[in-house]
């Protein structure tokens, strides 16, 4: 870290660097994919080193999809949910992944409403 940073900024950077990365779930453009664990398929997948895995095999099949658009609801649901994952989809025109929403626990979504 730069010695020119204030102590508060150093603490914030250290806290941000120590946080675990968010789980990322992908909405595939091509719906013809198969899970490398069970051979199944679905609308969402999670990439692992051997290949794509379905949400059931990863253990995220009990989470509910909360689409992007309502920032307050998203923040509340994310704060109330012990487990969550960010849903992204690749944009061919922009050549990057864009956030589509969150997968959150049903209880957290009900509490946020």
N, C-alpha and C positions, 0 to 999 in steps of 0.2 A: 504494500500500500504506500501511497505517496505520503511523505512526511508533511506535506502542505495541507492535508485534510484535517478538519477539526476532529476532536475526540468523538463527538456525537455522530458524525458521518462515518467514522471508522467503526463504531459499534453497530450502526445500521448495516453497513456492508458486511461485517463479520456475521451478523445474525442472518442476513439474506443468503450468504454463502453456505451457512451451516444447515439451512432448511433442506428437507428431502425434496427431490423433484416431483412435480405433479404427474399423476398417471395420465397418459394420453391414449384415447380411444379414437379409432379412425373410421369414418364413414367412407367405404371404398367407392370409387367411381365405377369399377367393374364388379358386378354382383356375383361373378362366377369365381369364387375363391373357396378353398377348403381349409378347414382347421388342421394343423399339423398334428394335433393330439387325438381328436376324435373323428375327423373326417367330415364334420358338419359344416354348416355355413350360417349366414345370417346377415343382418343389416349393418352390424358394427363388428369391428375386430380390433385386436391389440397385437402389435408386432412384437415378436420375440426373436432371438437369434436364429432358431431353426426355421421360422416362418410365421405366418399369421395364426392367431389363436382366437377362437370364439369366446364370447363373454362368459358362457357357462363354464368352460374349462379354466378360465382365469379367475372365476369366482366373483364376477361383477354382474351376473345376470339378474340379481335382485334389485339393482338400482334402477331408478326411473329417469327418463330423459327430460330435462328442463331446457327448452330452446332459448337461444340468446334473444335479447330484446328488452327485458326488464331488469335493469341493473340492480335495483333495490331487492327484488325478489331473489335474484341470483346470489347476491351477497349474503342475504339472510339464510337461504337454503344451504349454501356452502359452509357458513359458520355453524349451523345446527347439525350438519352431517358429519359423522365420524369418518366415513369413507366417501370419496367423490373422485370423479375422473373428468377431464376436459375432453370434449368431443370436437374433432377437427375434420375438415374435408379439404382435399387438394383442389385449388383453383387453377385450371389450365391457363386461363388468360393472364392471371397475375403470377403464375409459377411459384406458388407458395401455399402452405397450409393455412386455412382460416378457421377460426373458432366458430362452432355451430351451436354450442351450448354446453351443459354439464349433465353428468349422470350423478344423481344424489339419492340418498335413502328416502323411501316414501314417507317416513315419519317426519324427516326434516323438511320435506316439501310441504307437507300438511301444516306443520308448525309455522312455516314462513308465510303461508297464505293467510 
